[in-house]
């Protein structure tokens, strides 16, 4: 039997087929519960009446009481607008309407007292209110004085499904004889965390009498979103911890030979700690699912090599998947150089691998003659079969969708150990949500001898000085990256483009004294390899590139990173690009070039880059600026599906919900007790939480 909450929205009084279709297409509202979860984004306090003399343009929506006069239609027939004067005895403000001019004019009665509601703004230093809401004082008294305002669309408003209608339809939900919101939290949790009942929370979120009721409702519903998410994540972690894992019982000859003979530097304490954590996982008899996060240049690759050698010494194959061919090829070259002499058989598989070579790789992989396979998403294609894959490493894992990672995982007859790596540090709140099911290791220490990168923000007027600085560094024997956001000129976006920028740089840095090369994703693989080879070998002084060099490129002699149109990049990407320099012992520099006109957000981003090189600080700031939607592939993960709660603004509620979830699952891991069955039903009904138990 369908519950009231699951009833299609078309059956609600006042909706019908046409409005139902609109609500579905515009707001993704299909059921009564979907409608209940169409939460207000702000509230209007109709208890306060402002005076015109008090108004300023920085005020939010205000309520006024007065009369309208001097109505005039202005402009050409197809561009008409209606203006009027609103007075309350303390002053006068202009009103303006751009739509529905004739209808509005015919319905306004000059001299009548109106209650007006709108947002003051300034045009030519004169205050006005555009498209104000008008009502009589009598009508207003019959309505709630603290009113919800809902997200809407132009199409809904055009079809007369405005905020007033949405409120009326929402009231029909609560007045329906079958209305019921079932409670699924135990009374003990409600009392401990000071939460109101769920049915009252839904009523107060839509129809609060005052701000206190609104805050109580938001707290409960935000707690619900976090709690259901945490229950799902922690149950997934428990399920994974029960999966049998291959026991890597020894650290063998190849590991010891590499560690004692090939290691040219001492591991940092952070690297040693992480390797100990991974070693314990691999020997525990349970499948490892560990996230390794470390700032750019912190030494994740050497940790990966040592983990691979543990797998090989125990008789198993390993794979490493990277997001781009350039990065996969660089890993391959670096790993072959490091591991060839100790007998590790390594192969590279990408989309550019020739057919005959691909056929040989697949055959030798399946019969066990390849110890380590490095590649791109080509590793997850159907023909790729391992004989006994024991370790999967995924680099820059946020660039792969969850389903892609699952496919690589599933190529083994037994659960391989999984290590996912990212150079984009993850804020603690995101780690508690999207990655709450993984064990997390951090390399929070850079190798010795590295100097902090000096970062500066420069505008177009400083370009000649920047070019002069580049010359100084090149004359000292250093190399320079110059990164552009686009390959070709865009008609709609005023970015510096790669081709034009390359030409200007070549004109300034004349050959043969200076060598300038170009690198971008549309080049043929052989041409890209040649450009990178020349830069690595020091032949090229300046590499003009797109963000194709964002991850994995390692040229210690490159000490200057110039990022053109830096305001167009996100913080995480700027930090990644900066990490391409500072990889040697010489002082390195990152210069952020921008236009003169910057938005507030862009200015804050560039300022954050100048102030700190700490990736974890930058990640926290980035999360506050952007929200979790696109960070670390969370849109792909299917886990962050929060309608009301914010992992940046509601960290206290998130922590409380996580504590409640952990305590409940400690008492009843399977949620089998009778009192927890309402919670089980809610988890099943809750959309967006999929079981990715076979995914890293």
C-alpha positions as a printed Julia matrix, in Angstrom:
696×3 Matrix{Float64}:
  0.0     0.0     0.0
  1.38    3.42   -1.0
  1.91    5.76    1.93
  0.66    9.34    1.78
  4.24   10.6     1.42
  4.71    8.43   -1.7
  1.48    9.62   -3.35
  2.07   11.2    -6.79
  1.96   14.99   -6.56
 -0.84   15.19   -9.14
 -3.32   13.83   -6.57
 -2.76   16.72   -4.17
 -5.67   19.14   -3.98
 -4.98   22.13   -6.23
 -2.36   20.45   -8.4
 -3.87   18.33  -11.19
 -2.15   16.97  -14.33
 -0.85   20.26  -15.81
  0.64   21.61  -12.6
  2.0    18.14  -11.76
  3.86   18.08  -15.07
  5.29   21.54  -14.34
  6.41   20.57  -10.83
  8.05   17.44  -12.2
  9.9    19.12  -15.06
 10.9    22.31  -13.24
 11.51   21.15   -9.64
 11.85   17.32   -9.92
  8.85   17.02   -7.58
  7.08   13.71   -8.25
  5.58   12.77   -4.88
  4.19   14.43   -1.77
  7.51   13.79    0.0
  9.42   15.41   -2.86
  7.17   18.45   -2.41
  7.71   18.49    1.35
 11.45   18.47    0.67
 11.16   21.5    -1.6
 12.47   23.61    1.25
 12.28   27.41    1.51
 15.54   29.21    0.79
 14.65   32.25    2.92
 11.86   33.68    5.09
 10.01   36.96    5.13
  9.31   38.62    8.45
  6.05   40.5     7.84
  5.88   41.66   11.46
  8.16   44.65   10.8
  7.11   47.66    8.71
  9.95   49.88    7.48
  9.68   53.6     6.77
 10.76   54.91    3.37
 13.17   57.26    5.14
 14.97   54.2     6.62
 15.67   52.49    3.28
 19.15   51.84    1.9
 20.19   49.71   -1.07
 21.98   47.15    1.11
 18.79   46.19    2.98
 17.19   42.8     2.25
 13.51   42.54    1.33
 11.46   45.11    3.25
  7.81   45.76    4.0
  6.3    49.25    3.62
  2.84   50.74    4.18
  1.66   53.66    2.04
  0.0    54.88   -1.16
  0.9    54.83   -4.87
  0.64   57.8    -7.21
  1.9    59.13  -10.54
  1.62   55.86  -12.5
  3.23   56.2   -15.95
  3.94   53.91  -18.9
  7.37   54.68  -20.39
  9.18   53.41  -23.46
  8.37   51.93  -26.86
  5.34   49.59  -27.24
  7.42   46.38  -27.02
  9.72   47.75  -24.31
  7.2    49.39  -22.03
  7.78   49.72  -18.35
  5.48   51.06  -15.65
  6.71   53.47  -12.99
  5.02   54.93   -9.93
  5.74   56.8    -6.7
  5.23   55.13   -3.31
  4.86   57.44   -0.28
  4.35   56.83    3.42
  4.69   60.32    4.87
  8.41   59.93    5.64
  9.56   59.91    2.03
  8.98   58.65   -1.51
 10.55   55.8    -3.48
 10.14   54.89   -7.16
  8.45   51.63   -8.17
  9.05   49.99  -11.55
  7.5    47.04  -13.42
  8.88   45.56  -16.65
  6.32   42.78  -17.16
  2.52   42.71  -17.08
  2.45   46.49  -17.38
 -1.17   46.91  -18.56
 -2.6    44.42  -16.05
 -0.71   45.94  -13.11
 -1.7    49.49  -14.07
 -5.38   48.57  -14.31
 -5.37   46.9   -10.88
 -3.58   49.59   -8.86
 -5.88   52.19   -7.32
 -4.08   55.49   -6.6
 -4.77   56.78   -3.09
 -5.47   53.29   -1.68
 -3.27   52.15    1.21
 -1.11   49.17    0.23
  1.28   46.86    2.04
  4.33   46.68   -0.24
  7.07   44.06   -0.13
 10.27   44.21   -2.18
 14.04   44.65   -2.39
 15.44   48.21   -2.48
 18.1    48.82   -5.13
 19.84   51.85   -6.61
 19.84   53.05  -10.22
 21.66   56.28  -11.05
 22.04   56.83   -7.3
 18.22   56.8    -6.88
 16.49   54.12   -4.79
 13.76   52.05   -6.41
 11.94   48.75   -5.94
 11.37   46.57   -9.01
  8.28   44.33   -9.24
  7.14   44.76   -5.63
  4.46   42.53   -4.12
  1.33   44.54   -3.25
 -1.47   43.57   -0.91
 -4.12   45.17    1.25
 -3.62   45.37    4.99
 -6.75   43.24    5.51
 -5.45   40.4     3.31
 -2.06   40.54    4.97
 -3.52   40.12    8.45
 -5.11   36.82    7.36
 -1.74   35.4     6.26
  1.18   34.1     8.33
  3.41   36.97    9.41
  6.58   34.85    9.08
  6.46   33.46    5.54
  8.53   30.95    3.59
  9.95   31.89    0.19
 10.6    28.96   -2.17
 13.08   28.44   -5.01
 11.25   28.88   -8.31
 11.77   29.25  -12.06
 10.62   31.72  -14.7
  8.39   29.08  -16.25
  6.62   28.39  -12.95
  6.01   32.08  -12.4
  4.75   32.5   -15.97
  2.27   29.66  -15.4
  1.0    31.36  -12.2
  2.75   28.84   -9.94
  4.28   31.6    -7.84
  5.35   31.61   -4.2
  1.82   32.3    -2.94
  0.44   29.28   -4.83
  3.28   27.05   -3.62
  2.48   28.06   -0.01
 -1.21   27.33   -0.58
 -0.43   23.88   -2.04
  1.93   23.16    0.86
 -0.87   24.0     3.31
 -3.07   21.48    1.48
 -0.49   18.79    2.3
 -0.67   19.46    6.03
 -4.49   19.7     5.99
 -4.94   16.38    4.16
 -6.74   13.78    6.33
 -4.09   11.15    5.51
 -1.13   13.41    6.32
  1.52   11.49    8.28
  5.25   11.88    8.76
  6.69    8.84   10.47
  9.36    9.18   13.13
 12.38    6.92   12.78
 14.77    8.3    15.41
 14.65    6.85   18.92
 13.43    9.1    21.71
 16.87    8.77   23.3
 18.54   10.41   20.26
 15.94   13.2    20.11
 16.52   14.09   23.74
 20.31   13.81   23.67
 20.75   16.06   20.63
 17.84   18.4    21.42
 15.83   17.56   18.3
 12.12   18.16   17.71
  9.89   15.36   16.27
 10.13   14.85   12.51
  6.5    15.74   11.73
  6.8    19.0    13.66
 10.07   19.78   11.85
  8.34   19.56    8.46
  5.49   21.76    9.67
  7.79   24.39   11.12
 10.16   24.45    8.15
  7.25   25.48    5.91
  5.04   27.39    8.35
  7.07   28.73   11.27
  5.5    31.3    13.56
  8.86   32.82   14.42
 12.61   32.41   13.79
 12.96   30.05   16.78
 10.6    27.49   15.21
 12.37   27.83   11.87
 15.79   27.2    13.48
 14.52   24.15   15.39
 13.05   22.71   12.18
 16.23   23.31   10.2
 18.37   21.72   12.89
 16.27   18.54   12.92
 16.05   18.16    9.14
 19.76   18.89    8.65
 20.54   16.32   11.33
 18.37   13.81    9.42
 20.28   14.35    6.18
 23.67   13.93    7.85
 22.51   11.01   10.0
 21.15    8.98    7.06
 24.34    9.71    5.13
 26.56    8.67    8.04
 24.57    5.5     8.71
 25.0     4.52    5.04
 28.72    5.31    5.0
 29.58    3.65    8.3
 27.59    0.51    7.41
 29.53    0.4     4.14
 32.81    0.68    6.04
 31.75   -2.13    8.38
 30.77   -4.29    5.42
 34.12   -3.65    3.76
 36.0    -4.45    6.96
 34.42   -7.9     6.89
 35.61   -8.67    3.34
 38.4   -11.25    3.38
 41.65   -9.82    2.11
 44.79  -11.32    0.66
 47.39  -11.67    3.38
 50.7   -10.18    2.29
 52.7   -11.98    4.94
 56.19  -10.84    4.09
 58.38   -7.96    3.06
 60.57   -9.75    0.57
 63.69   -9.51   -1.55
 62.53   -6.92   -4.07
 61.29   -4.55   -1.36
 64.5    -4.86    0.64
 66.73   -4.57   -2.43
 64.96   -1.41   -3.57
 64.89    0.1    -0.07
 68.55   -0.61    0.63
 70.1    -0.02   -2.82
 67.83    2.21   -4.92
 66.47    4.7    -2.4
 68.47    7.88   -2.88
 66.92    9.77    0.03
 65.57    9.18    3.5
 61.81    8.79    3.84
 60.04   11.47    5.85
 58.43   10.48    9.13
 55.03   11.03    7.5
 55.9     8.59    4.69
 57.13    6.0     7.18
 53.9     6.34    9.2
 51.74    5.88    6.11
 53.7     2.82    4.97
 53.25    1.26    8.43
 49.48    1.86    8.22
 49.3     0.28    4.76
 51.51   -2.63    5.81
 49.17   -3.41    8.72
 46.17   -3.36    6.36
 47.85   -5.71    3.9
 48.69   -8.23    6.6
 45.4    -8.08    8.49
 43.45  -10.63    6.48
 40.9    -7.95    5.56
 40.71   -6.06    2.3
 42.47   -2.7     2.44
 40.46    0.32    1.3
 42.68    3.27    2.1
 42.72    6.84    0.86
 46.18    8.37    0.72
 46.11   12.15    0.56
 49.21   14.26    0.41
 50.02   17.7    -0.84
 51.75   18.23   -4.17
 55.34   16.95   -3.97
 54.87   15.16   -0.63
 56.16   11.82   -1.97
 53.09    9.66   -2.66
 54.78    7.95   -5.62
 57.54    6.41   -3.53
 54.9     5.09   -1.1
 53.08    3.57   -4.09
 56.29    1.89   -5.3
 56.96    0.31   -1.9
 53.35   -0.98   -1.7
 53.65   -2.47   -5.19
 56.85   -4.27   -4.18
 55.12   -5.79   -1.15
 52.41   -7.18   -3.47
 54.93   -8.55   -5.96
 57.1   -10.14   -3.23
 53.98  -12.0    -2.09
 53.34  -13.38   -5.58
 50.66  -10.98   -6.81
 50.26   -8.49   -9.65
 49.59   -4.81   -9.17
 47.94   -2.13  -11.3
 48.13    1.65  -11.27
 45.49    3.75  -13.06
 46.11    7.42  -13.87
 43.69    9.93  -15.42
 45.79   11.08  -18.39
 48.22    9.49  -20.84
 50.91   12.0   -19.91
 50.67   11.1   -16.24
 50.45    7.35  -16.95
 53.51    7.58  -19.22
 55.43    9.53  -16.6
 54.57    6.96  -13.92
 55.68    4.2   -16.3
 59.02    5.87  -17.08
 59.7     6.61  -13.43
 58.72    3.14  -12.22
 60.72    1.36  -14.94
 63.8     3.41  -14.04
 63.32    2.57  -10.37
 62.27   -1.1   -10.65
 63.79   -2.59  -13.8
 67.12   -3.52  -12.22
 65.42   -5.51   -9.45
 63.45   -7.57  -11.98
 59.98   -6.01  -11.87
 58.22   -6.55  -15.2
 56.21   -3.43  -16.04
 53.91   -2.55  -18.96
 52.05    0.58  -20.08
 48.53    0.37  -21.52
 46.74    3.49  -22.81
 44.33    4.39  -25.57
 47.33    5.08  -27.83
 48.91    1.64  -27.41
 49.26   -0.01  -30.85
 47.11   -3.08  -31.59
 49.95   -5.59  -31.79
 51.58   -4.29  -28.62
 48.21   -4.29  -26.85
 47.67   -7.93  -27.85
 51.06   -8.9   -26.38
 50.42   -6.97  -23.14
 47.02   -8.6   -22.61
 48.43  -12.08  -23.18
 51.43  -11.66  -20.86
 49.24  -10.0   -18.23
 46.81  -12.91  -18.18
 49.54  -15.54  -17.91
 51.23  -13.64  -15.07
 54.35  -12.45  -16.88
 53.61   -8.78  -16.07
 54.05   -7.76  -12.45
 52.83   -4.17  -12.74
 50.4    -2.74  -15.3
 50.25    1.05  -15.52
 47.66    2.83  -17.63
 44.69    5.09  -18.1
 41.01    4.13  -18.23
 42.16    1.55  -20.84
 42.83   -0.71  -17.81
 39.1    -1.1   -17.2
 38.25   -2.31  -20.73
 36.82   -5.83  -21.01
 39.81   -7.59  -22.65
 42.1    -6.68  -19.73
 42.43   -9.74  -17.47
 44.89  -10.32  -14.63
 46.14  -13.69  -13.49
 46.19  -12.71   -9.81
 45.75   -9.0    -9.14
 46.46   -8.27   -5.5
 46.79   -4.48   -5.38
 44.96   -1.67   -7.17
 46.34    1.87   -6.96
 44.27    4.73   -8.38
 46.08    8.05   -8.76
 44.21   11.36   -8.76
 41.17    9.22   -8.03
 38.6    12.05   -8.15
 38.98   12.12  -11.92
 37.41    8.69  -12.26
 33.71    8.04  -11.76
 32.7     5.53   -9.09
 31.54    3.0   -11.69
 34.91    3.18  -13.48
 36.76    2.44  -10.26
 34.37   -0.42   -9.54
 35.15   -2.02  -12.92
 38.88   -2.12  -12.17
 38.13   -3.57   -8.74
 36.0    -6.33  -10.28
 38.78   -7.68  -12.5
 39.96   -9.87   -9.64
 38.63  -13.21   -8.43
 39.4   -12.16   -4.88
 39.14   -8.66   -3.4
 42.44   -6.89   -4.1
 43.81   -4.32   -1.7
 42.88   -0.83   -2.87
 44.89    2.35   -2.39
 43.44    5.55   -3.82
 45.64    8.64   -3.94
 44.98   12.33   -4.34
 47.21   15.4    -4.33
 44.2    17.59   -3.57
 43.92   17.59    0.22
 40.41   16.83    1.42
 38.76   19.0     4.07
 37.84   17.17    7.24
 34.1    17.68    6.74
 34.28   16.18    3.25
 36.4    13.31    4.58
 33.61   12.59    7.1
 31.04   12.39    4.32
 32.22   11.33    0.88
 35.22    9.35    2.18
 33.84    8.32    5.56
 33.87    4.67    4.48
 37.62    4.65    3.73
 40.55    4.6     6.08
 42.48    7.82    5.54
 46.23    8.35    5.59
 47.88   11.74    5.26
 51.37   12.66    4.17
 51.5    16.01    5.89
 55.22   16.65    5.58
 57.3    17.66    2.56
 60.69   16.05    1.81
 63.72   17.79    3.3
 65.49   20.49    1.31
 62.33   21.83   -0.33
 61.8    25.58   -0.03
 58.28   27.06    0.18
 57.13   28.4    -3.19
 56.85   32.2    -3.3
 53.51   33.16   -4.85
 52.62   36.6    -6.22
 49.58   38.11   -7.93
 50.34   40.4   -10.87
 48.09   42.29  -13.28
 48.49   43.14  -16.98
 50.39   46.35  -16.19
 53.17   44.23  -14.62
 53.66   41.98  -17.68
 57.01   43.41  -18.79
 58.43   43.05  -15.27
 57.21   39.44  -15.16
 58.85   38.69  -18.52
 62.05   40.27  -17.23
 61.95   38.04  -14.16
 61.45   34.99  -16.38
 64.59   35.98  -18.32
 66.58   36.34  -15.09
 65.59   32.83  -13.99
 66.36   31.29  -17.39
 69.77   33.02  -17.43
 70.43   31.34  -14.06
 69.83   27.99  -15.77
 66.23   27.5   -14.63
 63.11   26.65  -16.66
 59.62   28.18  -16.8
 56.04   26.97  -17.25
 53.43   29.34  -18.69
 49.89   27.97  -18.43
 46.82   29.2   -20.33
 43.2    28.13  -19.77
 42.17   27.77  -23.45
 43.75   26.43  -26.62
 42.02   28.76  -29.09
 40.49   32.2   -28.83
 36.92   32.16  -27.55
 34.34   34.62  -28.84
 32.45   34.58  -25.56
 35.23   34.29  -22.99
 37.9    36.95  -22.61
 40.69   34.55  -21.69
 44.27   34.69  -22.81
 44.53   31.84  -25.3
 47.41   29.47  -25.79
 48.17   30.13  -29.46
 48.21   33.9   -29.11
 50.18   33.71  -25.87
 52.73   31.36  -27.45
 53.3    33.8   -30.33
 53.82   36.73  -27.94
 56.29   34.78  -25.82
 58.26   33.65  -28.88
 58.45   37.29  -30.05
 59.77   38.39  -26.66
 62.16   35.46  -26.01
 64.02   35.43  -29.31
 65.7    32.29  -30.61
 68.29   30.87  -30.61
 69.06   32.32  -27.17
 65.77   31.02  -25.76
 63.88   27.85  -26.65
 60.06   27.89  -26.35
 57.8    24.84  -26.84
 54.04   24.25  -26.71
 52.09   21.42  -25.03
 48.35   20.78  -25.06
 45.87   17.91  -25.03
 45.04   18.04  -28.75
 48.59   17.26  -29.82
 49.49   13.8   -31.1
 50.92   11.56  -28.35
 54.32   11.43  -30.05
 54.45   15.23  -30.26
 53.46   15.56  -26.59
 56.14   13.06  -25.58
 58.74   14.97  -27.59
 57.76   18.32  -26.01
 58.01   16.81  -22.53
 61.32   15.1   -23.32
 62.86   18.38  -24.47
 61.65   20.16  -21.34
 62.82   17.41  -18.97
 66.24   17.34  -20.59
 66.59   21.12  -20.25
 66.56   21.84  -24.0
 63.37   23.91  -23.7
 63.53   27.03  -21.52
 59.81   27.87  -21.53
 56.96   25.34  -21.86
 53.72   27.08  -22.88
 50.93   24.73  -21.93
 47.32   24.2   -21.0
 46.36   22.45  -17.74
 47.5    19.16  -19.27
 50.56   19.59  -17.01
 48.36   19.96  -13.92
 49.27   16.62  -12.37
 52.26   14.34  -12.36
 54.81   16.3   -14.4
 58.08   16.34  -12.49
 60.91   18.62  -13.69
 63.01   19.69  -10.66
 64.85   22.36  -12.67
 61.59   24.24  -13.43
 61.37   27.03  -10.87
 58.78   29.46  -12.3
 55.08   28.83  -12.91
 53.22   31.69  -14.64
 49.45   31.14  -14.73
 47.65   33.38  -17.22
 44.03   34.43  -16.53
 44.49   32.94  -13.07
 41.12   34.3   -11.98
 39.47   31.77  -14.32
 40.88   28.76  -12.46
 39.54   27.11   -9.33
 41.64   27.06   -6.17
 42.37   23.35   -6.31
 43.59   23.66   -9.89
 45.76   26.67   -9.09
 47.33   24.74   -6.21
 47.95   21.72   -8.45
 49.6    23.87  -11.1
 51.77   25.6    -8.53
 52.92   22.16   -7.43
 54.69   21.61  -10.74
 57.51   23.85   -9.45
 59.32   23.7    -6.13
 60.37   20.1    -6.77
 64.09   20.76   -6.53
 66.39   22.5    -4.07
 66.27   25.95   -5.74
 63.82   28.69   -4.76
 60.66   28.49   -6.89
 57.99   31.03   -7.8
 54.34   31.02   -8.88
 53.04   34.17  -10.6
 49.27   34.56  -10.92
 48.47   36.86  -13.85
 44.98   38.35  -13.97
 42.92   41.11  -15.53
 42.31   44.35  -13.68
 38.61   43.72  -13.01
 38.08   40.86  -10.57
 34.99   39.53   -8.83
 35.07   39.31   -5.06
 35.33   35.51   -5.18
 38.2    35.61   -7.7
 40.04   38.18   -5.57
 39.62   35.96   -2.49
 40.92   32.91   -4.38
 44.06   34.66   -5.57
 44.63   36.16   -2.13
 44.4    32.7    -0.56
 47.01   31.4    -3.0
 49.39   34.23   -2.13
 48.93   33.8     1.62
 49.51   30.05    1.98
 51.09   27.05    0.27
 49.38   24.65    2.7
 47.12   22.45    0.59
 44.88   21.57    3.53
 44.22   25.24    4.29
 43.47   25.84    0.61
 41.12   22.86    0.48
 39.13   24.17    3.46
 38.89   27.61    1.88
 37.91   26.12   -1.49
 35.15   24.09    0.12
 33.72   27.22    1.74
 33.8    29.08   -1.57
 32.42   26.36   -3.82
 30.6    23.85   -1.65
 31.15   20.08   -1.98
 29.43   19.55   -5.32
 32.43   19.32   -7.61
 35.31   18.74   -5.22
 36.91   15.31   -5.52
 34.27   13.98   -7.92
 31.52   13.99   -5.31
 28.88   14.6    -7.96
 29.91   11.27   -9.44
 29.93    9.5    -6.1
 26.2     9.67   -5.46
 26.86   10.37   -1.8
 26.52   14.1    -1.31
 22.79   14.55   -1.83
 21.97   17.22    0.71
 18.94   19.44    0.16
 19.14   21.57    3.3
 22.35   20.83    5.19
 25.74   22.26    4.27
 28.96   20.47    5.16
 30.7    23.85    5.31
 28.19   25.73    7.46
 26.76   22.92    9.58
 29.89   21.13   10.76
 28.58   20.95   14.35
 25.39   19.16   13.26
 27.45   16.86   11.01
 29.67   15.83   13.92
 26.66   15.21   16.17
 24.97   13.09   13.49
 28.16   11.07   13.0
 28.44   10.42   16.75
 24.8     9.3    16.85
 25.29    7.0    13.84
 28.45    5.4    15.23
 26.87    4.78   18.65
 23.75    3.24   17.13
 25.71    0.91   14.83
 27.97   -0.16   17.69
 24.86   -1.42   19.47
 23.15   -2.88   16.39
 25.5    -3.22   13.37
 22.9    -5.02   11.25
 20.0    -2.77   12.3
 18.08   -5.93   13.08
 16.41   -4.8    16.32
 12.7    -4.06   16.19
 13.09   -0.45   17.3
 15.39    0.23   14.34
 13.03   -1.01   11.61
 11.58    2.49   10.96
 15.17    3.62   10.31
 15.73    0.7     7.9
 12.58    1.68    6.01
 13.75    5.28    5.84
 17.15    4.22    4.5
 15.45    2.19    1.78
 13.21    5.11    0.88
 16.0     7.63    0.96
 17.06    8.44   -2.59
 20.67    8.93   -3.61
 22.47    6.47   -1.31
 23.64    3.58   -3.44
 25.55    0.55   -2.24
 29.05    0.99   -3.61
 30.5    -1.72   -1.37
 32.8    -2.92   -4.17
 34.21    0.48   -4.91
 37.26    2.24   -3.54
